């Protein structure tokens, strides 16, 4: 086993409990996932769903931030970003899809626990987060590219769900709705909805088994077997008035900044896993017949050095984003444009680096890097899948141009 | 308003094309549209059985008879082994098939790969042509051949003949009377995993030797006693290209099953490498052509800020880069193919120069293709990773094209060694 502490970990920012949780997750995932991988591959029911249950229910991730008075563990919100980073890095090391799934659950927790005006909703949803008999997966419904004749848009894209206020709460409608990965098995959804007669969209929370919600079959996609996708239709789905967790860019930004922290930690974990695979390869494989092992050959060593460089930087970025979330909480600036820009920047940077690095490592391993048996190609597919869901990088850069340069009208 | 642009608007050097190549290309395009594209989204799950994949391959290779094209006309072939337009025609066929599925294009191409050694001028082995032609011409079933090179201990080193000179090959061929006795273990050949009907096996007649005379390429029927093919590997993509282990245990074949003889087997192995690289570019081009069509549909249908995506300046920048890459890679690929055809102008295709240049062309083309396709997936956001849009399948498939034939680093060494005359690499 190669020493992952070679990559700087800001231990001074982490609590003992964070390190213990990360260590426990690593041990559990090595035993329950990595050790069974060759046999069970990417089997959701046999391998990944049990792992989700272990980490979310038994190890407490789904109730971690939930207030103690409601039965949760009451982890302080300003400390939680480090905990999320340390935990999901270990989960991502085992399986990026598992970390993506957990990111949804953790980011909605953070929103509900820290969000002003969410008290009633928080109390109403408590039983779902505290139920240790089944993992609570959360998926988001975000704006997507529309087509001609589509309904209302926001920020250039189409809002997939329309919400209408009625005397009994919100009525939700949408067809061909594509939630983020994890939607097939989600017990809760957070959807940014167009509100009939109003300009500002609403972030509405609804359960995965609500009457009027119909999910299609699993959609095949590049990776993320643990976060299964499906299209769905919402036909007059009714939720109470308190199901709105916030409005507009502020609510969405707050949710997504936590989500992006989880995703970035997952990328860091995937790179650490790839480091372990290529380090073993580099110790044992010989290049040029009777020549040197890979790590001692000038060309292949340079590629390995590049992989280490990218891995180290992504880990630093992960904890940097955790620090920003932690300190913004203290200053009450959560949801700010700055955080939106930085979390977007960090997530895109991490996944670009992840994709690049996995490409390079596969190239070193040649055909073996492509065979499922060697376990590398899964990280490559998983990282690419997340990168696609992060959104078009050129359009994301417009948000960065707005923040860093004050660009307008993009 | 003018005619709508299609993938056929990407440039090809028209002066290189031949009526035969174009006609076969049209036949393949019709076959692809009818027999492959409607089913390809199920290919990943079909990697083991090939229930979806084998019927169209049977039609193309067996029923249409394309598997016979390299053999001389008097043996029932089309005589393309004598043509100086073979590579351009092959490039066109490969890109048309790869447009639907690059794994299928690989499986198709590798049927001919070992046959090049015995069917192409100036090194035709008439006796082996006569021996194996009936296998390919006398049936409507698909016949699969393979080139068994890579070994467990050496990986890419087997393909590194210029430097290693066969010294690490552990698959042995011992002449006993008028028979070769072959023992060894090979990994990864295309068209194995139970598929191979005819194998060309890279062996050594003197283990540890770096004398090129000791490298032997010996043909072995897939059903010869002592040959065991393992099941197909499960891979990131390329389901239509079955790869597996092959074990040879005291396998006996006639002594004249050696491709060309001492020295010549190693010499003409360079041709196998050059053509493998040329074909690899065609696979990348075919994939990019299909993605162009899918991408065009996407950016016209999907809208951003009230306009089709393609009308956004930032998106158009990505589209332009994609088109430029495809345009350049396609022209490069046809040039590489023509270089392999016109040995009178460019030198023998087994020579160091053509082999190094083919490696350089393939390295550039496939690297650029992968980058461009990766950007397209990202541009398509959630749909980029969605099987139903086909782009992610191509992205997964084409990665393999970058990894084979010794992998990227070996490729780089070979290219640097020739262009910069490196002495110690």
Interface residues (C-beta under 8 A of the other chain):
Chain A: X41 X144 X145 X146 X147 X148 X150 X153 X156 X157 X158 X178 X180 X219 X220 X221 X222 X223 X285 X286 X287 X288 X289 X290 X299 X300 X303 X355 X359 X362 X363 X364 X366 X367 X368 X369 X370 X371 X372 X373 X377 X380 X381 X384 X385 X387 X388 X389 X391 X392 X393 X394 X395 X397 X398
Chain B: X41 X44 X150 X154 X155 X156 X157 X160 X163 X164 X167 X168 X187 X188 X233 X234 X235 X236 X237 X238 X243 X301 X302 X303 X304 X305 X306 X309 X312 X314 X315 X317 X318 X370 X374 X377 X378 X379 X380 X381 X382 X383 X384 X385 X386 X387 X388 X392 X395 X396 X399 X400 X402 X403 X404 X406 X407 X408 X409 X412 X413
